Amino acid sequence: MEKKKSAPTRKAAGRPGELVRRQQAFLSEQTHALRAHLHGLMGYTGLVLRKSRGCLPAQQEENLNKVLRCAEELKSAIDRLEEFPFQKRD
């Protein structure tokens, strides 16, 4: 069974490069939104770590550092998404 395309996708597919441009724009918007939230999370976690140095139990400090490491890995994954090579389709 063939999947139906939405009207904007059909129109964009009819113009060379337009579909690729729209895909790139969508990906750019989404990665920007993801980064904004991620940077907030990283900034707040770093702030808590700095302000509570010496006050937190070792396990809590270790957990916050894990949050920062996971956030860095997620940031790297988002960066790789932006390098995704879109190709024109016939």
N, CA, C and O of each residue as an XYZ file, in Angstrom:
360
protein
N       0.841     -1.177      0.000
C       0.000      0.000      0.000
C       0.889      1.246      0.000
O       1.771      1.372      0.850
N       0.674      2.143     -0.920
C       1.474      3.357     -1.041
C       0.974      4.414     -0.074
O      -0.227      4.657      0.043
N       1.914      5.034      0.613
C       1.584      6.078      1.574
C       1.324      7.382      0.836
O       2.111      7.776     -0.024
N       0.215      8.060      1.167
C      -0.112      9.328      0.509
C       0.745     10.443      1.083
O       0.995     10.487      2.287
N       1.189     11.336      0.224
C       1.948     12.502      0.656
C       0.987     13.649      0.895
O      -0.060     13.749      0.255
N       1.361     14.518      1.834
C       0.526     15.689      2.083
C       0.661     16.653      0.908
O       1.619     16.572      0.139
N      -0.287     17.554      0.772
C      -0.287     18.497     -0.350
C       0.996     19.323     -0.416
O       1.572     19.444     -1.497
N       1.479     19.910      0.717
C       2.720     20.690      0.626
C       3.909     19.844      0.189
O       4.778     20.319     -0.542
N       3.947     18.584      0.640
C       5.057     17.716      0.256
C       5.002     17.394     -1.220
O       6.036     17.366     -1.886
N       3.791     17.147     -1.752
C       3.652     16.874     -3.194
C       4.086     18.079     -4.005
O       4.791     17.938     -5.004
N       3.667     19.268     -3.579
C       4.044     20.486     -4.312
C       5.550     20.694     -4.263
O       6.174     21.010     -5.276
N       6.135     20.514     -3.069
C       7.575     20.721     -2.918
C       8.360     19.700     -3.734
O       9.414     20.014     -4.288
N       7.842     18.481     -3.803
C       8.536     17.440     -4.550
C       8.578     17.760     -6.038
O       9.445     17.263     -6.757
N       7.637     18.593     -6.507
C       7.586     18.946     -7.916
C       8.638     19.966     -8.308
O       8.922     20.122     -9.496
N       9.222     20.660     -7.353
C      10.252     21.665     -7.648
C      11.606     21.151     -7.192
O      11.777     20.801     -6.024
N      12.561     21.104     -8.095
C      13.889     20.594     -7.731
C      14.487     21.397     -6.576
O      14.528     22.627     -6.619
N      14.939     20.705     -5.571
C      15.607     21.358     -4.458
C      14.696     21.887     -3.377
O      15.149     22.106     -2.254
N      13.431     22.098     -3.672
C      12.517     22.681     -2.681
C      12.287     21.731     -1.509
O      12.265     22.171     -0.360
N      12.118     20.456     -1.775
C      11.904     19.488     -0.708
C      13.129     19.420      0.200
O      13.003     19.369      1.423
N      14.301     19.420     -0.403
C      15.541     19.392      0.376
C      15.643     20.651      1.231
O      16.011     20.579      2.404
N      15.321     21.792      0.653
C      15.381     23.046      1.408
C      14.431     23.006      2.601
O      14.782     23.436      3.700
N      13.232     22.490      2.377
C      12.245     22.416      3.468
C      12.680     21.435      4.544
O      12.475     21.688      5.732
N      13.273     20.325      4.146
C      13.767     19.352      5.116
C      14.888     19.963      5.956
O      14.931     19.792      7.175
N      15.782     20.666      5.294
C      16.882     21.304      6.012
C      16.368     22.371      6.972
O      16.871     22.494      8.089
N      15.380     23.137      6.548
C      14.809     24.178      7.410
C      14.131     23.552      8.625
O      14.284     24.037      9.746
N      13.389     22.484      8.401
C      12.731     21.790      9.506
C      13.761     21.273     10.507
O      13.617     21.468     11.713
N      14.793     20.616     10.001
C      15.826     20.067     10.874
C      16.531     21.176     11.648
O      16.831     21.017     12.831
N      16.790     22.283     10.991
C      17.435     23.418     11.650
C      16.571     23.973     12.780
O      17.079     24.266     13.863
N      15.280     24.117     12.536
C      14.365     24.615     13.569
C      14.311     23.676     14.768
O      14.333     24.116     15.918
N      14.240     22.389     14.489
C      14.125     21.403     15.568
C      15.409     21.311     16.387
O      15.356     21.233     17.614
N      16.552     21.319     15.722
C      17.805     21.239     16.475
C      18.011     22.499     17.305
O      18.562     22.435     18.404
N      17.572     23.646     16.786
C      17.673     24.882     17.559
C      16.828     24.780     18.836
O      17.285     25.151     19.917
N      15.599     24.278     18.706
C      14.723     24.132     19.868
C      15.304     23.144     20.876
O      15.262     23.385     22.082
N      15.842     22.042     20.383
C      16.452     21.060     21.287
C      17.635     21.656     22.027
O      17.793     21.453     23.231
N      18.468     22.394     21.299
C      19.640     23.006     21.933
C      19.250     24.026     23.000
O      19.897     24.110     24.044
N      18.212     24.788     22.746
C      17.792     25.810     23.713
C      17.439     25.154     25.049
O      17.872     25.618     26.104
N      16.666     24.089     25.004
C      16.297     23.394     26.239
C      17.499     22.695     26.867
O      17.662     22.691     28.087
N      18.321     22.117     26.035
C      19.495     21.405     26.525
C      20.466     22.360     27.213
O      21.004     22.041     28.273
N      20.692     23.519     26.620
C      21.595     24.491     27.247
C      21.037     24.987     28.578
O      21.796     25.245     29.512
N      19.722     25.121     28.667
C      19.107     25.491     29.945
C      19.356     24.432     31.005
O      19.706     24.748     32.142
N      19.177     23.189     30.631
C      19.415     22.072     31.541
C      20.876     22.020     31.988
O      21.171     21.843     33.170
N      21.780     22.175     31.029
C      23.200     22.129     31.347
C      23.608     23.310     32.228
O      24.378     23.157     33.176
N      23.084     24.478     31.902
C      23.418     25.664     32.688
C      22.921     25.559     34.121
O      23.648     25.883     35.060
N      21.697     25.110     34.289
C      21.130     24.995     35.628
C      21.848     23.917     36.433
O      22.125     24.114     37.616
N      22.152     22.787     35.811
C      22.864     21.713     36.501
C      24.256     22.182     36.922
O      24.693     21.913     38.041
N      24.945     22.877     36.029
C      26.266     23.412     36.364
C      26.196     24.414     37.490
O      27.064     24.431     38.362
N      25.175     25.250     37.483
C      24.986     26.244     38.545
C      24.777     25.560     39.896
O      25.385     25.947     40.893
N      23.923     24.553     39.923
C      23.674     23.818     41.173
C      24.975     23.192     41.677
O      25.269     23.241     42.871
N      25.748     22.609     40.770
C      27.018     22.003     41.174
C      27.979     23.040     41.756
O      28.618     22.799     42.781
N      28.075     24.192     41.095
C      29.005     25.227     41.577
C      28.563     25.816     42.915
O      29.375     25.977     43.826
N      27.291     26.131     43.031
C      26.782     26.796     44.234
C      26.720     25.867     45.442
O      26.748     26.329     46.583
N      26.636     24.569     45.199
C      26.485     23.646     46.322
C      27.737     22.806     46.562
O      27.689     21.776     47.234
N      28.852     23.259     46.006
C      30.106     22.527     46.189
C      30.410     22.407     47.686
O      30.443     23.400     48.412
N      30.626     21.191     48.114
C      30.920     20.945     49.517
C      29.681     20.739     50.374
O      29.787     20.301     51.519
N      28.505     21.050     49.830
C      27.254     20.888     50.591
C      26.512     19.610     50.220
O      25.750     19.068     51.021
N      26.736     19.142     49.020
C      26.013     17.960     48.533
C      26.711     16.669     48.952
O      27.939     16.604     49.004
N      25.917     15.650     49.248
C      26.531     14.330     49.441
C      27.220     13.899     48.139
O      26.817     14.316     47.053
N      28.236     13.083     48.251
C      29.029     12.660     47.100
C      28.160     12.019     46.017
O      28.384     12.251     44.829
N      27.177     11.220     46.413
C      26.322     10.541     45.435
C      25.506     11.534     44.615
O      25.350     11.356     43.407
N      24.987     12.574     45.257
C      24.208     13.578     44.534
C      25.087     14.368     43.571
O      24.680     14.676     42.451
N      26.284     14.688     44.016
C      27.212     15.403     43.129
C      27.577     14.529     41.929
O      27.654     15.020     40.803
N      27.800     13.249     42.167
C      28.111     12.324     41.081
C      26.934     12.231     40.107
O      27.137     12.193     38.894
N      25.723     12.195     40.624
C      24.537     12.121     39.766
C      24.399     13.372     38.903
O      24.058     13.271     37.724
N      24.657     14.541     39.470
C      24.586     15.775     38.685
C      25.659     15.797     37.599
O      25.418     16.290     36.497
N      26.827     15.272     37.903
C      27.881     15.181     36.889
C      27.486     14.214     35.772
O      27.847     14.424     34.614
N      26.745     13.155     36.117
C      26.236     12.230     35.093
C      25.238     12.941     34.187
O      25.225     12.722     32.976
N      24.406     13.792     34.777
C      23.451     14.567     33.981
C      24.211     15.421     32.968
O      23.844     15.472     31.794
N      25.262     16.086     33.422
C      26.054     16.924     32.510
C      26.714     16.098     31.408
O      26.745     16.529     30.256
N      27.236     14.929     31.739
C      27.864     14.082     30.715
C      26.833     13.613     29.688
O      27.097     13.625     28.485
N      25.670     13.204     30.165
C      24.607     12.771     29.236
C      24.169     13.932     28.345
O      23.914     13.744     27.155
N      24.082     15.123     28.915
C      23.692     16.298     28.139
C      24.738     16.595     27.057
O      24.382     16.956     25.936
N      26.003     16.446     27.384
C      27.068     16.654     26.392
C      26.962     15.629     25.258
O      27.157     15.967     24.091
N      26.655     14.388     25.604
C      26.487     13.358     24.574
C      25.288     13.670     23.686
O      25.341     13.482     22.471
N      24.211     14.145     24.298
C      23.026     14.521     23.527
C      23.341     15.699     22.610
O      22.895     15.731     21.464
N      24.102     16.656     23.108
C      24.517     17.806     22.298
C      25.316     17.337     21.078
O      25.124     17.849     19.975
N      26.201     16.375     21.273
C      26.986     15.823     20.155
C      26.084     15.143     19.132
O      26.297     15.270     17.926
N      25.075     14.420     19.617
C      24.135     13.755     18.705
C      23.360     14.784     17.890
O      23.135     14.585     16.696
N      22.953     15.874     18.519
C      22.237     16.943     17.817
C      23.147     17.579     16.769
O      22.708     17.866     15.655
N      24.405     17.796     17.121
C      25.361     18.356     16.167
C      25.506     17.449     14.942
O      25.583     17.933     13.813
N      25.542     16.145     15.168
C      25.665     15.194     14.048
C      24.421     15.221     13.173
O      24.517     15.030     11.961
N      23.254     15.456     13.765
C      22.016     15.541     12.981
C      22.101     16.655     11.951
O      21.634     16.499     10.822
N      22.691     17.767     12.334
C      22.783     18.905     11.408
C      23.701     18.625     10.236
O      23.645     19.320      9.222
N      24.536     17.625     10.363
C      25.447     17.264      9.278
C      24.813     16.247      8.325
O      25.455     15.799      7.374
N      23.547     15.882      8.583
C      22.853     14.882      7.777
C      22.772     15.362      6.334
O      22.285     16.462      6.076
N      23.242     14.550      5.393
C      23.233     14.964      3.983
C      21.886     14.667      3.294
O      21.581     13.514      2.990
N      21.110     15.690      3.061
C      19.864     15.511      2.316
C      20.212     15.442      0.832
O      21.125     16.119      0.359
N      19.475     14.620      0.119
C      19.708     14.480     -1.313
C      18.412     14.707     -2.067
O      17.328     14.353     -1.604
N      18.550     15.298     -3.220
C      17.377     15.490     -4.074
C      16.893     14.139     -4.559
O      17.676     13.241     -4.867
N      15.576     14.025     -4.616
C      14.986     12.772     -5.100
C      14.356     13.030     -6.457
O      13.858     14.121     -6.735
N      14.390     12.016     -7.285
C      13.797     12.143     -8.620
C      12.300     12.032     -8.565
O      11.636     12.116     -9.599
